[in-house]
């Protein structure tokens, strides 16, 4: 039920939120990605502060935008030529009000403090939305795993974990994978952590191999969850994946399993990409080829066309959004859909967007989708499946047991349904019916904010 909020309350709330945003910019100059993430979330929380002044009185906003801890460290390692290389490592422990810090590690040349903080800040609300007892954190390095040998990857990850191990633990901070960090990297890091600790703490990392404490369905979780969320949006409008044309950006873990689940639901996925360019296959992307190229042979997506004559490869990634589709699943990286691409998708008749990557749409692009009544699933809700199953992996580690794939997948499906329902409910309650960006932010924020108030000023 929507309760009318006095105009003066709304004005005061806007001024308060803007003052906190300006403080963030002042304290964190030149960190544009972090600024973007903070603005998107803070703007949507205005009705909360207008309706509930207690959150301002307890300084929740001033505290939640400031990490509890930010660690930056040197990562020296030796390449195969015997040359010493030095990278920079990061871990931001943003908020532990509802559980230990939880969030992935990203290895990519673009990684810097701004990107890690934007990811960590988003992670607070994303983790809250899952309903699991996990706080928000993120980490990574500007190390580029592309073209590196297994031995180079091992030497780097062991050096990285030697420092990171000082700040993590099953009840303190539980990292996982992200871009550039898959099963191989997690395995090397877990081995080094075990060696340093002198004990087997299975719950310190998630995304582990099945044979040493990982969870079935974790590999598929983010991609599957993204599609489950999209299906909830579509079903509510009498639509679905059956017979739909889908474009999925990326060709990594999230993209591959989003494609797989979309296929299972009866859709035809016609395009995917990597950081060099994209492939369009009007006959439908052959998932087995993509899996082999990217997961086994670690090749570029352009190799796809050699095996599928009807497919076309195009250099550059932006053009993928010019392909007409009913459903778009951006699963590559941040800000991959700008305002121009969003307008193109709308003009070509897109019905739904579900974000599999972290913040893949710019603020301007999101406005285009919402203003044109396109169903839009924001990242913190739509791609929460990965961290949800990471929390389930932690639970299995704690109980020293393993659930079946079907059990984990069913729990994941239920969690994504609940995230959608809670986001819809919050949007309706605060007068933004249909706006899942606002709904997800408010639903995630309230759980964290109430826990912070209960624990005092810490």
Buried (B, 14 or more C-beta within 10 A) or exposed (E): EEEEBEEEBBEBBBEBBBEBBEBBBEEBEEBBBBBBBBBBBBBBBBBBBBBBEEBBEBEBBBBBBBBBEBBEBEBEBBBEEEEEBEBBBBBBBBBBBBBBBBBBBBBBEBBBBBBBBBBBBBBBBBBBBBBBBBBBBBBBBBBBBEEBEEEBBBBBBBBBBBBBBEBBBBEEBBBBBBBBBBBBBBBBBBBBBBEBEEEEBBBBBBBBEEEEBBBBBBBBBBBBBBBBBBBBBBEEEEBBBEEBBBBBBBBBBBBBBBBBBBBEBEBBBBBBBBBEBBBBBEEBBBBEBBBBBBBEEEEBBBBBBEEBEEBBBBEEBBBBBBBEBBBBBBBBBBBBBBBBBBBBBBEBEBBBBBBBBBBBBBBEBBBBBBEBEBBBBBBBBBBBBBBBBBBBBBBBBEEEEBBEEEBBBEBBBEBBBBBBBBBBEBBBBBBBEBBBBBBBBBBBBBBBBBBBBEEEEE
